[in-house]
Amino acid sequence: MLMLRVTGIFLVVLGIIWTLQGLGVLTWPTGSFMLGERDWAVRGIGTAAAGAVLLGLLEWRRRH
């Protein structure tokens, strides 16, 4: 369970970073190919959502 929780958190954080880079809000690292690319923003949203779903399922399982 701990490993799944860590994976979910990792996916959420990674997705947020990708989204911000894709939208051009986070411009680090400066030479990244992801900067300003909307495709990476979409992928980031999907990745963060997958992590949130995983965390939600773990919480639901813990309560039931």
One Martini backbone bead per residue (centre of mass of N, CA, C, O) as a GRO file, in nm:
protein
   64
    1MET     BB    1   0.056   0.063  -0.021
    2LEU     BB    2   0.288   0.262  -0.002
    3MET     BB    3   0.379   0.242  -0.299
    4LEU     BB    4   0.112   0.345  -0.420
    5ARG     BB    5   0.115   0.620  -0.279
    6VAL     BB    6   0.384   0.717  -0.397
    7THR     BB    7   0.296   0.692  -0.690
    8GLY     BB    8   0.059   0.891  -0.679
    9ILE     BB    9   0.223   1.137  -0.593
   10PHE     BB   10   0.420   1.135  -0.827
   11LEU     BB   11   0.208   1.172  -1.053
   12VAL     BB   12   0.100   1.443  -0.961
   13VAL     BB   13   0.363   1.604  -0.966
   14LEU     BB   14   0.445   1.542  -1.256
   15GLY     BB   15   0.187   1.652  -1.389
   16ILE     BB   16   0.221   1.943  -1.294
   17ILE     BB   17   0.489   1.999  -1.428
   18TRP     BB   18   0.404   1.938  -1.719
   19THR     BB   19   0.178   2.145  -1.733
   20LEU     BB   20   0.349   2.399  -1.672
   21GLN     BB   21   0.542   2.359  -1.909
   22GLY     BB   22   0.329   2.346  -2.139
   23LEU     BB   23   0.220   2.647  -2.058
   24GLY     BB   24   0.486   2.826  -1.964
   25VAL     BB   25   0.521   2.868  -1.646
   26LEU     BB   26   0.747   2.654  -1.639
   27THR     BB   27   1.105   2.732  -1.724
   28TRP     BB   28   1.208   2.446  -1.619
   29PRO     BB   29   1.430   2.379  -1.800
   30THR     BB   30   1.539   2.586  -2.050
   31GLY     BB   31   1.593   2.326  -2.267
   32SER     BB   32   1.319   2.217  -2.284
   33PHE     BB   33   1.087   2.048  -2.499
   34MET     BB   34   0.812   2.122  -2.321
   35LEU     BB   35   0.802   2.415  -2.365
   36GLY     BB   36   0.496   2.531  -2.478
   37GLU     BB   37   0.356   2.240  -2.497
   38ARG     BB   38   0.035   2.131  -2.502
   39ASP     BB   39   0.073   1.823  -2.493
   40TRP     BB   40   0.206   1.831  -2.204
   41ALA     BB   41  -0.038   1.940  -2.059
   42VAL     BB   42  -0.223   1.701  -2.117
   43ARG     BB   43  -0.042   1.481  -1.999
   44GLY     BB   44  -0.032   1.605  -1.717
   45ILE     BB   45  -0.330   1.585  -1.651
   46GLY     BB   46  -0.346   1.276  -1.682
   47THR     BB   47  -0.132   1.204  -1.471
   48ALA     BB   48  -0.259   1.347  -1.229
   49ALA     BB   49  -0.529   1.196  -1.246
   50ALA     BB   50  -0.417   0.912  -1.202
   51GLY     BB   51  -0.300   0.971  -0.922
   52ALA     BB   52  -0.571   1.059  -0.791
   53VAL     BB   53  -0.718   0.795  -0.836
   54LEU     BB   54  -0.529   0.616  -0.678
   55LEU     BB   55  -0.563   0.767  -0.409
   56GLY     BB   56  -0.871   0.733  -0.395
   57LEU     BB   57  -0.875   0.422  -0.392
   58LEU     BB   58  -0.707   0.389  -0.136
   59GLU     BB   59  -0.903   0.541   0.048
   60TRP     BB   60  -1.152   0.370  -0.004
   61ARG     BB   61  -1.026   0.102   0.092
   62ARG     BB   62  -0.961   0.194   0.382
   63ARG     BB   63  -1.275   0.254   0.457
   64HIS     BB   64  -1.382  -0.060   0.359
   0.00000   0.00000   0.00000
